[in-house]
């Protein structure tokens, strides 16, 4: 029995060491970001923890900033000896220390959730490991995660948990404004929440919002179908809906930025 316990401890030690290394790197990164003076917001799993209390292991640290500012962050860390990578100039850069890294995010992969000044106007003050930070607002968190619906990762549970734990403080008018163009996704999230939490639904999601979205959905049947066969699937999963574009002659619904 002692032998098995010892083997288990030996197996866990490297994992714990890596976790400690990652946490130390994240804390160092936050210190340096504060030192840089470049405006940024903390998002991802740590923002989920801020609004829900859920604590979970994260593989990286998600830092949000404006597109004009991410090169300043990369240069600052590069000058400090870190490896920096412009991973995808449309929305993502990375900063590495050994095998650990942080993501510098200034847009979403579908180029819809672009970080701008309004993100900072609504950000929430907080702390990370005793260091002052600004967390991305819960409304932006819901907005971004609504589009993460692919086979490998679906963030619907995160959206549900933010609504459950923070719903009475959410600015639903601002969420509707954020998702107004793609209101179908917001209605889908609300229906999903209604299914998962039938007891809490009435208190957390305003009736005016549900009625407005249902009215829009009903109106779809009163209009003629679109002239073009468009598939908006790639906005939430570019891989699984590629067959629609490549083989089934649907037009891709893409956002073109200049």
N, C-alpha and C positions, 0 to 999 in steps of 0.2 A: 504493500500500500504506500509506504514511504517512497519507494522507488518511482512509482507512478506519479506521485505528487512532485517529486524532484524533476522528473522529465517534463511534466506540465509547466513547471516554473521556468525551466530552461527554454521551453518553446515560446513562452510568453514574453520573456525578457527582451529579445530583439524588437518585438512589436512595440513594447512599452518604450524602449529607447527611441525608436523612430517617431513615436507619437510625441515624446518629450522634445526631440530635435525639431519636429515640425512646429510645435507650439512656441518654442524659443525663437524660431525663424519668424513666425507670424508676429510675435511681440516686437521683435527687432524691426520688422518691416513697418509696423504701425508707428514706432518711434521715429523712423526715418521719414515716413510720409508726413508726420507732424512737423518734423524739422524742415522738410522741403518747402513748406508753405503753399504747396499746390492744393487746391480744393479737391476733396475726394469724399466718397461715401462708402461705408461698409455695408455689404449686402450678403447674398448667399445664405448659407446655413446659419451664420451668426445673426443675420437680420431676422431669420425665422425664429431663432432662439429669443431675440429681443421682444418679439410680438406674441410668441406662443409659450415660451418657457421650455420648449423642447430642446434637449441637449443631445447632440449626436456627433459622431466623428465626421470630420470633413476632410476631403483630400487636398483642399487648397483654401486660399483666402480670396474672396471675391471683392475687388476694389472697383468702384464705379467713378468715372470722371468724365469731363467733357472731351470731345475728340481733339480739341485744340490743346488740351493739357496733357494728354497721355505721353507725347514725346518728351515733355519736361520731366515727367516722372521717370521715364526710361533713362534719360540722360543723367538724372540725379543718382539713380541706383547704379548705373554703369560706372560713373565716376567713383562710386564707393566700392567697386570691385565685383559687383554682381553680374551674372550673365543675363542679358536682356534679349528678348526675341519679339519682333513684330510678327506675331503668329498669323494674323489675318487683318490686313489694314482696313478692312471694312468694319471691324467691330472689336477685335481682341488683340492684346499683347500679353506677354508673360515675363515674369522675373524669377530667375532660378537661383537657388543656393544648394548645390549638390543635387539630390533627387527631389528636393522640396521646391515648391513654386507658389507664386500668387498670380491670379489673373487680374489684368487691368482691362476693364470693360467700359467701352464708351458707346456702345450700341448693342442691338440684338442681332442675331444671325440673319434674321429676315429684314433688318434695317427699319424696324417699326418703332422700337423703344429706344429712341435716341436720347442720350443724356444731355440735358440743357439746364439753364439757370433755374427753372421751376423745380427741378429735383432738389436743389439746395434750399430753396425757399420753404419747402415742406419737410425737410429732413428733421430727424429727431436726435437731440443730444443724448449721448450715453457714454459708456466706457467699455474698453476691452482690456482685460487683465490690468485694470487700474489706470489705463491710459485714456485720455479724452478722445472720443471719436464722434462722428455724425453717422447715424444709420439712415439708409435710404428709407423713405416714408413707406408705410404699410401699403398705401395705394399704389405706389410704383412697384412694390414687391408683388402684389396681386397682378398688376398689369403685365409684368415681365413673365411671371410664371404661368399665366394663362396660355401663352404660346408654346410652352414646353409640353408637347403631347406626342412624343415619338416612341418608337418601340423600346428603345434602350432606357428611356427616362420619361416619366410622366409626373408632373408636379401638381396634379390635381389634389393630392392629399395635403400638400403644403398650403394651397389656396384654402381648402376647407378648414384647416387648423387655424390659419390666420383669421378667417371669418369667425370661427367658433370662439377663439380666445380674445379677439380684438374688434369684433364686428360692431359693437356699440360705439366705438370711437372712430370707425372708418368714415371717411367723407365719400359717400356713395355717389354724390353728384360729380365729384372729381374722377372717380373710377369710371362712371359712365362716359365722361368727357374723354378719358384716355382710350376707352374701348368703343367709342361711338361708331367708328367706321366698321368695326368688326363685332358689332353688338351680339351676333349669333353666339360667339364664344362666351360672352358674359352670361347670356341666358343659359347656355349649356352648363356653365359653372354653378349657376344658381339652382338649376334643376338637380345637378349632382349633389349639391349641399342639402337640398330638400330630401333627397333619397337617403343620404347618409345620416342626417340629423333631423328627423321629422319632429322631434320634441322642441328643438331650438330654433327652427326655421322662422317662425312668426316674430320672434323677438329680435332677431339679428339682421334680417334682410327686409328693407322697407317695402311695403305693399305697392307704393307708387312706382318703384323701379320694376317690380315683377309685372305689374299691369302694363307699363309702357313697353316692355320688351315683348310681352305676349301679343300686344296690339300690333307691333311691328311684324311679328311672326305670322299672325293671321293675315295681314295685308299682303304677304307674299303671294297668297293664292288668288288675290284679286288683280294681280298684275300679270301681263303676258310674260312668258319665259324670256330670258336674255337671248339676244341674237347670236352671241358667241358662246361656244361651249368652253367655259372656263373652269379650271380646277384650282381652288384655293388651298388644297391640301398641303402643297409644299411650304406654306407659311408656318405650318406646325410640325411637319415631318417631310423634309426634302427627299429622304431615301424611299420611304414606303409609297409615296405618291409619284415617284419618278416614272412608273409604268404608265400613268395617266398621260403624262406629257410626251414620253418617248414612243409609246406604242398605240395609245388610244386616241390620239389627235386632240387632246384637250389643250387649250392655251394656258400657259402658266400665269398665275396671278403674282406678279413680281413688283417690287417697289424699286423704281429707278431713281437714284440720287445723282445730282450733278454738282 
